[in-house]
Amino acid sequence: MEILVTVNGQKKCFTIAANEILLDVLRREGYTGVKKGCGTGDCGACTVIVNGNAVNSCMMMAAQADGADITTIEGLARDGELHPLQRSFLDHGAAQCGFCIPGMLLSAKAFLDGNPKPTRAQVQEAILGNLCRCTGYKKQVDAIMAVVEGKEEYL
């Protein structure tokens, strides 16, 4: 079967099997920033934004994405410029091994798009679904809060 989606602003037609998950289709189509972690929706490494919402692509059937607008980490930067969240993660040393970072950035973006002035506690809660084995989350939360506080211009 075929699905029509918009990925990172570009219309795409993907041929899928009825039992394929969105994660596998995106990776097959070259969006390798979508990481395959736990496969059970627990780690957040596969997070993408679908129609404005952060979703675990390992838990979504590809057929459910038909007609959807999808943002992967490859689409976060625009015209060669890092997104303010990406820039802030770099500035705050919030990326170590990098495996969890794409999903964490996309979760943060979807959250801030709906709540541009959250508290620190709300930011902490918003990224709970993104597991990181390298850090204690302080630097990631600091980086997100720098964007919230206007220290990094948010697009």
Residue pairs with C-beta under 8 A, 6 or more apart in sequence:
1 15
1 16
1 17
1 18
1 63
2 13
2 14
2 15
2 16
3 13
3 14
3 16
3 62
3 63
3 65
3 66
3 67
4 11
4 12
4 13
4 66
4 67
5 11
5 12
5 14
5 65
5 66
5 67
5 68
5 69
5 70
6 12
6 68
6 69
6 70
7 26
7 29
7 31
7 70
7 71
7 72
7 75
8 70
8 71
8 72
8 74
8 75
9 75
12 29
14 25
14 29
14 62
16 25
16 62
16 63
18 63
19 61
20 61
20 62
20 63
21 57
21 58
21 59
21 60
21 61
21 62
22 48
22 50
22 55
22 57
22 58
22 60
22 61
22 62
22 64
22 65
22 70
23 34
23 36
23 46
23 57
23 58
23 60
24 62
25 62
25 65
26 34
26 48
26 57
26 70
26 72
27 34
27 36
31 72
31 74
33 72
33 73
33 74
33 102
34 46
34 48
34 57
34 72
34 73
34 102
35 45
35 46
35 99
35 100
35 102
35 103
36 45
36 46
36 58
37 43
37 44
37 45
37 46
37 58
37 99
37 131
38 45
38 58
39 58
40 58
40 59
41 56
41 58
41 59
42 129
42 131
43 100
43 103
43 130
43 131
44 56
44 100
44 103
44 104
44 107
44 127
44 129
44 130
44 131
45 99
45 100
45 102
45 103
45 130
45 131
46 56
46 57
46 58
46 103
47 54
47 55
47 56
47 57
47 102
47 103
47 104
47 106
47 107
47 129
47 130
48 54
48 55
48 57
48 70
48 71
48 72
48 106
49 55
49 70
49 71
49 106
49 109
49 110
50 60
50 65
50 68
50 69
50 70
51 68
51 69
52 69
52 110
52 113
52 114
53 110
54 106
54 107
54 109
54 110
54 111
54 129
56 129
71 106
71 109
72 102
72 106
73 102
73 103
73 105
73 106
76 82
76 83
76 85
76 86
76 105
76 106
76 109
77 83
77 86
78 155
82 90
83 105
83 109
83 155
84 147
84 152
84 153
84 154
84 155
85 105
85 108
85 109
85 112
85 143
85 144
85 147
85 152
85 154
86 105
87 152
88 94
88 143
88 144
88 146
88 147
88 151
88 152
89 95
89 101
89 105
89 140
89 143
91 143
91 146
91 152
92 139
92 140
92 142
92 143
92 146
93 139
94 101
94 135
94 139
94 140
94 142
94 143
95 101
96 132
96 134
96 135
97 133
97 134
100 130
100 131
100 132
100 133
100 134
103 130
104 127
104 130
104 132
104 140
107 126
107 127
107 129
107 130
108 123
108 126
108 127
108 140
108 144
111 118
111 122
111 123
111 126
111 127
112 118
112 144
112 147
112 148
112 154
115 122
115 126
116 148
116 154
117 148
118 126
118 148
120 141
120 145
123 141
123 144
123 145
123 148
124 137
124 141
127 137
127 140
127 141
127 144
132 140
146 152
147 154
